[in-house]
Amino acid sequence: MSDQLLIAYVSASVIGFILIYAFFVTKSVRKLPVTAAGNSNGKPSSVTTKTVSIHGECRSVDDADVIIVGAGVAGAALAHTLGKDGRTVLVIERDLTEPDRIVGELLQPGGYLKLIELGLEDCVEDIDAQRVFGYALFKDGKNTRLSYPLEKLQADVAGRSFHNGRFIQRMREKASSLPNVQLQQGTVSSLLEDIGAIKGVMYKTKTGELTKAYAPLTIVCDGCFSNLRSSLCNPQVDVPSCFVGLILENCQLPYENHGHVILADPSPILFYRISSTEIRCLVDVPGQKVPSLSNGDLSKYLKTFVAPQIPPELQAAFVATVDKGNIRTMPNRSMAAAPYPTPGALLMGDAFNMRHPLTGGGMTVALSDIVVLRNLLMPLHDLHDSFTLCSYLESFYTLRKPVASTINTLAGALYKVFSASPDEARQEMREACFDYLSLGGVFSNGPISLLSGLNPRPLSLVVHFFAVAIYGVGRLLLPFPSIKRMWIGARLISGASGIIFPIIKAEGIRQMFFPATVPAYYRAPPTQ
């Protein structure tokens, strides 16, 4: 234990030095005003959306300030936010019945703070939502509890877990209660373009009527399976794994009001309560395919391979749920934000940016993005100058980075670290991560504050990630180093770099760490 503490204190010294530097850097960045005029009259160099030719009769709707495509978490929250600001909003959603999904069920404390900021905190009431105060990690018979750093926050601030569909329906109800927000069921087939700018959408109503709707700003929030994103960005979608979802009933978690992460073979297993009687289980299966459900291979895999790896308190309920056969699967998608600046249109939510759902950060990113966009649009009374508005809204992609890039990078990095590997260096990294977090204090509070969305500082994430790697190397070299252990240590550092640097590159190094150097950061609202 003394060796571990020595390594920990060395790691803490490294963290302390870099965090002091990070504090002054970020402090200086935050003091920079976002008021200097930019090239607000500049037209984007290229717009890749295709002009839509319309055949046959169709009706047109032309009385909205903003059209929102999709009424999931992002779309419904955005509709209420813009409607509350006085905008006339038309929301077009393919299906307005209650969604039934196996993800989007855990909202981190940072996301709950954004709900409060948007006036939507009552949407987690009356849906049997459960408070979440942290995580419990399990590995090889050991476990450790990690609590959110909530001491300085008001009493109701915590994570929330719930049925995704109930949460979305509450937000849809809240949005549609505003007289200037209209929710309409319909399927958007294309964006309408005129002279290089998006002017609205073409959609088919619930009754099958082909309709055009026009607005100066169209915001696409049609989710992870978006059929419109390719017109507005360069989508590079990765599918690292699939989730197998089950609901366990009438059983207890080892640590109530905590998310449970089991570092299993080959990849993590999650448990968290979504109602007073139900526990969600998500079994991660690497790759794009899972064993066949129809021929019984999936049930056999879950009972013989997965069940022995989960806490004993949950095994009986897990096997009983598998025997009932209520098993669902869903691919886990990851996509860095790579938008084309497009006059008259904007992407939001999972249509715009996705990360592995291991850390439950998707809704926090979406709600944070909505706060950024609301603040940018608030001083604007007229949205009709599409090209000027597009130039101004380029700052959105920079201003969102502290929260989004921290959560995105952490999700991708943790998934790779938490997954089993035949590589001995990766095994050491996984073991070091568990033991580092188990030390408590700054070693657990720092990473858990990043995961919770309470500390959106990308540099802090990088520091802790490499502190884990240094901790792992120190464990290898003490008490007596050997050539083999030194070689494994070198490969551990190399592997850690190979995990995190590609994710950072995809997020954008300059926007992530040096946002004040991006011209759009200073873009002022166009004069009305």
N, C-alpha and C positions, 0 to 999 in steps of 0.2 A: 504493500500500500504506500510506503514511503517513496518508492520509485515513481509510482503513478502521480503522487502529489508533486514531486519535483518536476516531472514533465509538465504537469498541469500548470504549475506556477511559471515555468519558462514560457509556455504557450500564452499564459495570461499577460506576461510582460510584453510579448510581441503584439498581442491584441491591443493592449493599452496604448502602446506607442502609436500604432496605426490609427486607432480610433480617435486619439487626440488630434492627429493630423486631419482625419476625416471630418471631425467636428468643425475645425476652423475653415476647411474647404467648403463644406456644405453651408456653414453659416454665412460665408462671404457670398456664396451663390444665391442664398435665399434673400439677401439684402438687395440684390440687383433688381431694379424696377423693370416691370414688363410694360413699359410705356413708350419706349423709343420707337419712332415710326419706322416701319419696314416698307418693302416694295408692295404696298397694298393694291396697286393697280396692275401688278404683273399678272399676266395670264399664264397658267401652267403650260409647260412645253408640249405636253401630249395628253390627250384624253383617249382612253382605250375602249370606252363603252361603245357599243354598236348602235347605230340608228335603227329604230324599230319601225318597220312599215306595217300599217294597220290595214287589214282586209275585212270587209263586211261592216255591218252596222254595230255601233257601240255607243254607250252612254258616257258622258263625261261629268266629272265632279271637279269644281275649281273654286273651293272656298276655304282651303286650309293654308296655314302658314308652314306647317311641317307635316309630311307624310312619314309614318313609321311603319316599316314592314316587319311584322312579328311582334307578338305580345307575350314573350317569355319574361324572364326576370329583367333583362335589360330593356326590352321594348315597353313593358308595362310601367316600370319605374321611370323611364325617360318620358313617357306620355304624361304621367302625373306631374313630373317636375316641370316640363315645358308648359303644360296646361295651367299649372299654378302660377307660372310667370306671365300668364295672359295670352299665350299663343293659342291659336286655333289648330288643333291636332287631329289628324285622321290616322287611326291605327288599323292596319289590315292584317288579320291573323287567319291562318289556314284553318284552325280548329279552335273554337272558343270553349270547348268542353274542358273539364279538368285534366291536365296532363298527368301521365303516369310514367315517371322516369326513375331510374335507379341511381342517378347522380344529381348533383345540385341540391343536396339535402343537408349540407353543413355550411353554415355561415360563420366565418371567423369574427372575433371581436372587432377587428378593424373594419370589416364589412358592416357590422351592426352600428358602429359609429357613423358610417356613411348613411345608413338608413335614417338615423336620427337627424343628420344634417339635411337630408332630403324630406324630412317630415313623414317618413314611412314606417317608423318603428312599431306602430300598432298593427302592422301586417303580420307580425309574428305572434300576435295575440289570438286567442280563440281557435287555434289550429293544433292544440296539444303539443306545441313546440317545447323542446327540452333545452335547458341551459347546459352549456359546455364550458368547463373551467380549465381544460388542458388536455393532455394526452398521457397515455400509458404505453410504454414500449416493452415488448416481450421478445426475448431471444434466448434460445437454448436453456430454457428453464429459469432464466433470470428475468426480472422486470424492474422498471423504474418509472416513476410518475413525474411528469413535467407540467407545471402549472403556468397558466398565462400570467404575465405581470400586470395585474388589474388593480393593485393596491391604491394607485393614485387616481383611479377613475371612479365615476359615480356607480352606485350600487347595482344598477340594472345592466351595466355593461358586462357582457360575457359573450361567448359564442352561442349560437342557436342551431339546433338540429331539428328537422321536421320533414313531413312529406312535401316534396317539391311542388306537387300539383296544388296542394292547399295554399301554400305560400303565394304561388303565382295567381291563383284565383282571388286572393285577398287584394293583391296589388292591382289586378284588373278591375275589381270592384271600386277600389279607391280612385283609380284613374277615370273610370266611366262616370263617377259621381260628379265630376266637374262638367259644367254645361258646355264648355268649349272643347271637350275631348270626346271623339266619337270612335267607338270600337266596332269594326265591321268584319264579319267573317268572309274571307275570300282568299283566292290563291293568286299571288302575284307571279306573272309569267315573265315580265321583262320591264326594264327601265325605259322611259321615253326620253329621247335625246333631241335637242334642237340647237344647232349652231355650236356644237362643242360642249353643251351644258345639259345636265339632267333636269328635266322639267316636271317629272312625275313618274307614274307607273301605269302599266296595263295589268289588269287583274280580272279574274272571273269571280263573280259573286256566288253566294251560297245557292242561288237559284239558277246558276249557269249563265247569267248575263255578262257579256263582255263589256268591261268598263274601263275608261281612262280616268285617272285622278291626277290633278295638277297641284303643285306647290313649289315655292321657291327653294325648299330644302327637303330632300328625301333621305331618311336615315334607315339603313338596312340593318335589321337586328334579327334575321331569320335563322339564327342558330348554327350549330355545328354542321348541319347538312345543307347549308345555304346553297341555293342555285343561282344567286345573284353576285356572290363575292368575286367570281372570276372577271366580272366587268369592272370591278373597282380596286382589285389588288392582284398581286402575283402569288396565288396560294401554293405554298409548299407544305402539304399536310403529311405529317408522319403519324403512323399508328404503331407505337411501341408495344402495345399490349391490349388485352381485352379484360373487362370486368365481368365476372360471373356474380350475379346479385341474388341474394336470398333475404327473406325476412324471418327472423326467429321470434317466436311469441312466448310470452309469459316465462321469461328467464331473467337472470340478473347478470350484469357485467361485473367483472372483478373490481373495477373502479367506476362507480356510477358517476354520471355527469362528466365523463371523459371519453374522448375518442381513443380507441385501442388499435395499435399498429403492431402486428406480429411479423417479425423479420423471418419469414419462412423461406423454404426452398420450393420453387425457384425465385419467388418474388413476394412482396408484402401481402398480407391479409388485413382487412380493416373491419372493425366493429364499432358501431355507434348507435345510440338510441334515437329513434325518429318519432316515437310517441311513448306514452306511459306504459304501453303493453308490447311494443315492437322494437326489435333491434335489427338494424340493417347490417348485413354481412356482405362485403365485397372481396371476392377472391381474384387477385390479379393473375392473369395467365399471359406470359410473354408471347409476342408474335401476334399475327392477325387472325389466327384460327384457334378455336377451343375444341376439345374433344366433342364428338357428336352427342347431342342430347337425345336424338331419336332412337339410337341403338343402345343407349344405356352407358356409353363410355364416359360421359361427363359425370353421371351419378357415381359410377364406380371410382373415378378419379377423385371426386370430392370426399367420398367415404373412406377410401383406403389410403390416399396420399395426403389429403389436406387435413382431414379431421384429427389425426394424431398430432398435428403441429399446433393446434389451437389450445387455449387454456382449458383445463379439465372441466371448469364450471360451465363451459359452453358446448362441450362435445355432444352431449345427449340431445340438446335442442337442435344443434347443427345437423346431426344425422337424421333426426325426425323430420326436419324441414326438407332435407334432400329426398327422403322417402316420399314425401307428399308430392314432389315433382314440380313445385312452383319455383322454377329456376329461370332466370333471364340473363341475357348476355348483352354487352354493349362494347364496341370498340372505343379505346381511349385515344383521343386525337391530340396532336400537338401542332401548333402553327404559329410561327412568329408573325407579328404585325408587319405587313409589307404593302401598304396602301399606295394606290396611284392618287395624287391630289386631283380630284374630279370636281369641277364646278357643279354645284347643285346637289351633291350627294356625299354621304359619309357612311362609314361602316362602324358598327358597335357590337359589343358582346362577343359570343362565340363565332359569329360570322367574320369577325375581325381578327381575333387573337385567341388561341387556345393553349393550354398547358396540361400536363398530366394531372388528373384529378386526385392524386395521392394526398396532396396537402389541403384540399378543399378550398382553393383560393380563387376559383373562377368567378363566383358572385361578388367577392370583394373587389376584384379588378373591374368588373362591369360597373358596380356602383360608384367606385372611385372615378372611373372614366366619365360617368354621368355628371358627377360634381364638377369635374374640370370643364366639360362641355357647357354645362349650365352657366358657370361663371364667365365663360368666353362669350356666350350668346346674350347674357343679361343686358349689356349696354346697347345692344343693337335693336332698333325698332323696325327696321326694314331689312328683309333678307333677300330682296329681289335682285341685287347686283351679284350674280352668281360667281363671277370671276374674282371680284374683290373679296367676297366672303370666303371663297376657296383659299385665297392667298392668306387671309387672316387666320383661318382655321388650321393652317399648317402648324401653328404653335401647339395645337392640341396633341400632336404626336410626340412633341418634346415634353410638354408639361405633365403628361400622364406617366412618363417613364419611371420616376422614383418608385411608385407603388407597383406598377405593372411589371417592370423588369425584375424587381426584387422577388416578387411572388413567382413569376415565370421561371426565373433561373433556379430558385430554390426547389421548385417542383421537379424540374428536369434533373437537377443534380441529386436530390435526395432519392428519387426513384432508382437511379443507377447505383448509388451507394448502398441502398437498402436491399437491392436485389442480389441473390447469391451468384457466385461466379467460381469457375474452376481455377481461375488465376489466383495464386497465393497472395499477391500484392492487393488485389481487390478484396480478398477475404480479410486481410489485415485492416484495410480501410473501413470495412463494414464493422468489424469488431471495435476499432478505435472510435468510430462514430457513436456506437452504443455506450461505450465506457466514458467517453468525453461528456455526453449528455447526462450520464448518471452521476457525474461529479457535483452537479447542482451549482448554485451561485451563478456567477457570470457565464459559466460554461453551458448552462441550460437556459438561463434567462435571455441571453443574447439570441441564440437560434430560435427559441420559441416566440420571442417578440417579432422576429422576422416572419416566421410562419403565420403568425396571427394577424399580420397586416398592421401591427401597432408601431413598427419601426421600419418604415420603407426606405432603407438606406442601402443601396447596392454595395458600397464599399465595405460596410459592416458585414454583409453576407460573404464577400470574398475573404475577408479577414478570418471569420469563423471557419469557413470551409478549409482554408489552408492551415488554420490552427489545429483542426482535426487531423490533417495529414501530418503535420509536425509532431503532434502527440503520438500518432501511430508509428512514426519513425523512431521517436524516443523510446517507445516501448520495445521496439526491435533491438535497439542498440544497448539497452541497459539490461542486466548489469555489465555484461561483457559482449562487445560486438564481435561478429564473425563476418567473413567475406560473404557468405550466403545471406546473412541478415542485412548487411549493408546493400547488397544487390537488390534484395526485396524492398528495402527502404527507398532506394533510388527509383525503382519501378512504381512504388506507391505514389511518390511525388509526381512522377511522369503521368501516371494514370489519373491522378486528381486533376492535373492540368488538362488532360485529354477529355475529362468529363465537363469541366466548367467553362473552359475558354470557347469551345464551339457554341455553347448556349449564349454566352455573352456576345460573341460576334454576331449571332443571329439577331439578338436584341438591339445591337447598335452600340458600339463602345463609346462613341462621342456623346450620343443622346443619354446614355446610361450614366456615365461618370462625369461628363463635362457639358451638361446641358446649356450652361451660360455661353458656350462658344458657338451654339447653333443660332444662326440669324433669326429663325422663327420664334425663338424664346422671347425676343423683345418686340414682337409685332403688336402694334397698337390697334384698337378697334377702328374700323374705317369711319370717316366722318359721315354723319347722316345728312 
